[in-house]
Amino acid sequence: MRRLSDRTETFTDSVIRRMTRISNAYGAVNLSQGFPDFDPPAELLESLGRVASSGSVLNHQYSITWGAQAFRDALAEKQSARMGIDIDPNEHIVVTCGSTEAMMAAMMTVANPGDRVAIFSPFYENYGADAILSGAEPVYVPLVPPMFSFDPMRLEAAFRDEGAKALILCNPSNPCGKVFTRPELELIADIVKRYDAYVITDEVYEHIVYSPHVHTYMASLPGMWERTISCSSLSKTYSITGWRLGYTIAPSGITDRIKKVHDFLTVGAAAPLQEAVVCALKFPQSYYDELLDLYSGKRDLLCGGLDDLGIPHTVPEGAYYVMLDISEFGYASDLEFCDDLARLVGVGAVPGSSFFKEPENRYVRLHFAKRDETLRAALRRLGSLRERIAPHAG
């Protein structure tokens, strides 16, 4: 038989979602794949019920390809206030099937086959695959642990010497929890403008930023609206990861291209879910304050428990992930460690190597978007970590 596509040989399946399957197989507490085990806001569930039983046939058919009008209107009002940009719901927004499609549509809009795209490492695993599936070549710029800082000269070299056409910027960062400061973003913006490039942002954790850190939208910086595609989703903010609702925000000329890509990728996001979520897009500021309080408490619970157990870890500035340092166990493969962690200890994690381009096996990622009792159960199991997993010679 003739060969299948070469591009599909250059990346693996999702290690994150693979670890969920491994966790389930061993009955482990799943702190690998980042989805909550608690309900969305009650108002949102009530809205879904009303939409589902409204009697309107149109609620169950195709929506306008680039998003239901009510959704785009509500999103434009919300994000205009937050980003400090006058966002037109008809000219600047495309509603997508989660931020996963938003990022892919953005990449396909920006990159031609053979173009290079800069990506900070560690990175969410989809980014490399997005570039490859778009025919582009990833160029990785290290975020150096433990502070996950970057070398401005190395970043500039990605554009000057390696010809990067765009940068993918995850802020706050998954997996490391870094929140880029305004001076860092201004430095990045200066480099991008100098080399006439674009930025594709992934800002799904924009509302989960811990004090004293502050989220700054790249598109809001001087001269960056014209060359930024802002991608995000409602999954993390409203605990609806299964609804698969995301979006892009960009100038009209870019958005027109995204609309075409989106049209042939998925036709449109789920119509009844778009209508149901409009109420959430109109939540008052108190909702976002309570959301941050909720995750601040969960971060403190998990990090405090790890401190009590003497397990070294990062403390995220944003998002809801913690990286454990497993150096003491001496594993040559962090994937093997994660399998043993699920099988012997009963806790699911993601091997850090799946996020790093550099050879890195000393970290595994846990998430804390779980009920407090789930996190306490995981900590109780981690209490036996050193008993059940002895130092390893590789």
PEQUI-V443192 format. One record per pair of residues at least 24 apart in sequence whose ideal C-beta (glycine too) atoms are under 7 Angstrom apart, sorted by the first residue. I is the first residue (numbers start at 0). J is the second residue. D is the distance in Angstrom with one decimal. If there is no record, write none. Layout:
i: (I:I)
j: (J:J)
d: (D:D)
//
This chain:
i: (6:6:9:10:10:10:13:14:14:14:14:15:15:18:18:18:18:19:21:21:21:22:22:25:25:25:26:27:27:27:27:28:28:28:28:28:28:28:29:30:30:30:30:30:30:30:31:31:31:33:33:33:33:34:34:35:35:35:36:36:36:37:37:39:39:39:40:40:42:43:43:43:43:43:46:46:47:50:50:50:51:58:58:58:59:59:60:61:61:61:62:62:62:64:64:64:64:65:65:65:65:66:66:66:66:66:67:67:67:69:69:70:70:70:70:73:73:73:74:74:77:78:82:82:82:83:84:84:84:86:90:90:91:91:91:91:91:92:92:93:93:93:93:93:93:94:94:94:94:95:95:95:95:95:96:96:96:96:97:97:97:97:97:98:98:98:98:98:98:99:100:100:100:101:101:101:101:102:102:102:102:103:103:104:104:104:104:104:105:105:105:105:105:106:106:106:106:107:107:108:108:108:108:109:109:109:109:110:110:110:110:114:115:115:115:115:116:116:116:116:117:117:117:117:118:119:119:120:120:120:121:121:121:121:122:122:123:123:123:124:124:126:138:139:141:142:142:145:147:147:151:154:154:155:158:158:158:159:163:164:164:165:165:165:165:166:166:166:167:167:168:168:168:169:170:170:171:171:171:171:171:171:171:172:173:173:174:174:174:174:175:175:176:176:176:176:176:176:177:178:178:178:178:178:181:184:184:184:185:188:188:188:188:191:192:197:197:198:198:198:199:199:200:200:200:201:202:202:202:203:203:203:203:204:204:204:205:206:206:206:206:207:207:207:207:207:207:208:209:209:209:209:212:212:224:225:228:233:233:236:237:242:243:243:244:244:244:244:294:297:297:298:300:300:301:301:304:308:308:310:310:319:319:319:320:320:320:321:321:322:322:322:323:323:323:324:324:325:325:325:326:327:328:328:328:329:329:329:329:330:330:330:331:331:332:333:333:333:336:337:339:343:343:344:344:344:344:344:344:345:346:346:346)
j: (131:132:131:127:128:131:124:124:349:350:353:124:349:337:347:348:349:347:338:341:347:341:347:341:342:345:345:341:345:346:347:345:346:347:373:376:377:380:347:346:347:348:365:366:369:377:347:348:349:319:320:366:368:240:368:238:368:369:369:370:373:238:370:237:238:239:237:279:278:237:275:276:278:279:275:278:275:271:274:275:271:270:271:274:270:271:270:266:267:270:267:270:273:261:262:266:267:93:94:258:261:92:93:94:268:273:270:273:274:274:277:94:273:276:277:277:280:281:246:280:280:248:216:218:219:219:218:219:224:248:251:254:248:249:250:251:254:246:248:246:247:254:257:258:261:244:246:268:273:245:246:247:261:268:243:245:265:268:232:234:243:244:245:201:203:230:231:232:245:125:245:264:265:230:245:246:247:129:199:201:230:129:264:247:257:260:261:264:199:228:230:247:257:130:133:135:199:133:260:253:256:257:260:164:165:197:199:134:135:164:165:164:161:162:163:164:163:164:165:167:157:158:163:166:167:149:168:355:356:357:174:175:354:355:169:354:169:173:201:353:354:167:163:356:357:175:177:313:175:177:186:187:190:190:190:194:196:194:196:196:197:196:197:198:199:191:196:198:199:201:198:200:217:201:200:202:204:207:208:214:316:317:318:318:318:320:320:322:354:364:313:322:313:315:316:317:318:320:316:208:212:214:316:317:215:215:217:220:220:217:220:222:223:226:222:226:228:223:226:227:228:230:227:229:230:230:229:230:231:231:232:234:235:235:317:318:231:236:287:290:291:235:291:294:317:318:319:317:295:298:316:317:316:317:250:250:253:276:279:290:279:272:268:269:268:272:273:276:319:367:374:367:371:374:367:374:378:381:382:381:384:366:367:368:364:365:366:365:367:351:362:364:362:363:365:361:362:361:362:363:361:390:388:390:391:390:391:392:393:360:391:393:360:393:360:360:362:363:363:363:388:387:388:380:381:383:384:387:388:380:377:380:381)
d: (5.5:6.2:5.5:6.2:4.8:6.0:6.1:6.3:6.3:6.5:3.8:6.3:5.3:6.2:5.7:6.9:5.1:6.9:6.3:5.2:6.8:5.3:3.0:4.6:5.0:6.9:6.8:4.2:4.7:5.6:4.4:6.3:5.3:6.5:6.3:5.4:4.3:6.4:4.2:6.2:5.6:6.1:4.3:5.5:6.9:5.7:4.1:5.6:4.8:6.6:6.9:4.3:5.8:4.3:6.7:4.5:4.5:6.8:5.1:5.6:5.7:6.6:5.4:5.5:4.6:5.1:6.4:6.6:5.7:6.1:6.9:6.7:6.5:5.1:4.6:4.6:4.1:5.1:4.8:4.5:6.1:6.2:4.9:5.9:6.8:6.1:6.4:6.7:5.8:6.4:5.2:4.0:5.8:7.0:5.1:6.3:5.0:4.6:6.3:5.0:6.5:6.3:6.5:2.8:6.8:6.5:6.6:4.1:5.9:6.4:4.9:5.8:4.4:6.8:5.8:4.9:3.8:5.7:6.3:5.6:5.2:6.3:4.7:6.2:5.2:5.0:6.3:6.3:6.1:6.1:4.2:6.4:5.6:6.4:6.8:6.3:5.6:5.9:5.8:6.4:4.8:6.1:4.9:5.6:5.3:6.9:5.1:5.1:6.4:4.5:5.9:6.5:6.0:6.2:4.8:6.9:4.9:5.2:5.3:6.5:4.2:6.7:4.4:6.3:5.2:5.4:5.9:3.8:4.0:6.1:6.4:6.2:5.9:4.0:4.4:6.2:4.9:5.5:6.7:6.2:5.3:5.2:7.0:6.5:5.1:4.5:5.0:6.3:4.6:4.3:5.7:5.9:6.6:6.3:4.6:6.9:6.6:5.0:4.9:6.4:4.5:5.0:5.7:6.7:5.0:5.2:6.6:6.8:4.0:6.5:6.8:4.6:5.7:5.3:4.8:6.3:6.2:6.5:5.0:6.4:4.2:7.0:4.1:4.4:4.9:6.6:7.0:5.5:4.3:6.3:5.5:5.6:3.7:4.8:6.7:6.1:5.8:4.8:6.8:5.6:6.7:5.0:5.3:3.9:6.1:6.5:6.5:6.6:4.7:4.4:5.7:6.9:6.0:5.1:6.1:4.0:5.9:6.7:6.3:5.7:6.7:5.6:4.1:6.7:5.8:6.3:6.7:5.1:5.1:6.9:5.6:4.9:6.2:4.3:6.4:6.1:4.3:6.8:6.0:7.0:6.7:2.8:4.5:6.8:5.5:6.1:5.1:6.4:4.8:4.6:6.6:6.3:6.3:2.5:5.5:5.8:5.1:5.6:6.0:5.6:4.3:6.5:4.1:4.3:4.8:5.5:5.8:6.2:6.3:6.8:4.9:7.0:5.1:6.6:5.5:4.9:6.9:6.9:6.5:4.8:4.9:6.5:6.4:5.1:6.1:5.4:6.2:6.9:4.7:5.3:4.9:6.6:5.2:5.9:5.5:4.1:6.4:5.0:5.2:5.9:6.9:6.7:6.6:5.2:5.8:5.7:6.1:4.2:5.8:6.7:6.0:6.3:4.5:6.2:6.4:5.8:6.1:6.0:7.0:6.9:5.0:4.8:6.8:6.9:5.7:6.0:6.6:6.1:5.7:4.5:6.5:6.1:6.1:5.4:4.5:5.4:3.9:5.9:6.0:6.7:7.0:5.4:5.2:4.8:5.4:7.0:5.1:5.0:6.7:6.3:4.5:5.6:6.6:5.1:6.4:5.7:6.2:6.1:7.0:5.8:4.5:6.6:6.0:5.8:5.3:5.1:4.4:6.1:6.2:6.6:4.9:6.8:6.6:3.9:6.5:4.5:7.0:5.8:6.5:5.7:5.6:4.4:6.0:5.4:6.6:6.2:5.6:5.2:6.7:4.6:5.2:5.2:5.9)
//
